[in-house]
Amino acid sequence: MDSIREKVAEFFRNNGMDHERIDMDASVKAFLLEMERGLRGEPSSLQMLPTHIDVEKEIPVETPVIVLDAGGTNFRAATIHFGRDGKPIIENYEKFPMPGIHRELTKEEFFTTMAGYMRNVMESSSLIGFCFSYPAEIFPNKDGKLLEFSKEIKAPEVVGQLIGTNLLEAIRATGYREEKRVVILNDTVATLLAGRAAFMNRIFDTFIGFILGTGTNSSYIERNSNIIKCRDLDHTRRQIINLEAGNFRKISRGKIDIDFDVTMINPGQYTFEKMISGAYFGVLCLVTLREAAREKGLISRACRDELRKLETLGTSEVNLFLENPWSRDNPLGATVGRGDESDAIALYHIIDGLIERAAKLTAINLSSVVIKSGKGENPCRPVCITAEGSTFYGLKTLKTRVECYLRRYLSERYYEIVNVDNATLIGAAIAGLTN
């Protein structure tokens, strides 16, 4: 077994995919420098998008708001109001496929589909909090212009369009005439807001929102005076910044990463996200396994032939293999069943190596944001990191490994990772009610 692990380690080193080649300290410094450049409006892989949303407003009670959540896989719609005890009450919840995930849509089709998804909540409120999980330039009126799609969404005509304005036009086209106000925000911003609302009885130094699901991103609270690229801000106030962290490019990629990126619909973009997030991780595992099958003596011919037959591989299917490598109910389990036990061990070590690297990369993101916040030096006032995402919580051992890296690197900072159920919906509700 040790010889298989050593062969896998050599394979990773030869292809530049090993986590050891990623220098944690140098990577955090590079991440922080990109953050500063983004705030100054200089060329940077981190867009550092101002949201014009602060965290200082009171949440009105017993006031309903329509909430929408456009994620990487699903589109969710519901209504929410907050009771007098401050707890959110979610009603009329429905889930649909995200427009553009299965086929390319025109601009009209994209927004008409979304308006159709709202049919059961349309009359519930004149306020809409819309969690739109894609990079958008947010304006002071809280509308947002889509900058680009990630997560393989296929609706190119929507890029450059105002999300809120076009949604309202699509709503009016259905025959609905009541005026509505839409607040656009990112999923990490919504997650941050939900964390703050869920722990009002706790004293935290600051709040961070973090997503690692279909995609990955993070947000934090910044002083307006540090947002140099925006000249008309009130320097006495603060607001949430959306990093668009999945686009970070100052990180060492391996040969397989680079070859894999070329096959995507957006090569060269969101390369960090493609190394760790759920939309890509399963396929990256498959590509890496196929490349490993070329190595002499690492994977048997029978297993190699079965790997070639797999057209794709989901991150959830990778996780099923890790949980039970011998189950024929998942594609990889069936694949190693055609070979011998050494194949199962080799596949496990290869996937495990990619998870170790993903954990280190995730810790680089989180460490950088904690340090940039300037908070967390008082153990009685830790940083609250509200984390959301099926990959972060569901991929075997990932969260535990991330925490190990954070404990070592942030040894002089204090933080707490928390989970809030339906965080993006709740955060969208807070934004819709307070802006």
Secondary structure, DSSP 8 states (H G I E B T S, - for coil): -HHHHHHHHHHHHHTT--GGGS-HHHHHHHHHHHHHHHHHT-S-S---EE----S-S---SS--EEEEEE-SSEEEEEEEEE-TTS-EEEEEEEEEE-TTSSS---HHHHHHHHHHHTTTTTTS-SEEEEEE-S-EEE-TTS-EEE----TT---GGGTTSBHHHHHHHHHHHTT--S--EEEEE-HHHHHHHHHHHHTTTS--SEEEEEEESSSEEEEEEEEGGG-TT-TTS-TT-EEEEE--GGG---S---HHHHHHHHTSSSTTSSTTHHHHSHHHHHHHHHHHHHHHTTSTTTS-HHHHHHHHH-----HHHHHHHHH-TT-TTSHHHHHHTTS-HHHHHHHHHHHHHHHHHHHHHHHHHHHHHHHHHT---STTS-EEEEEE-HHHHHSTTHHHHHHHHHHHHTTT--EEEE--TTHHHHHHHHHHHH-
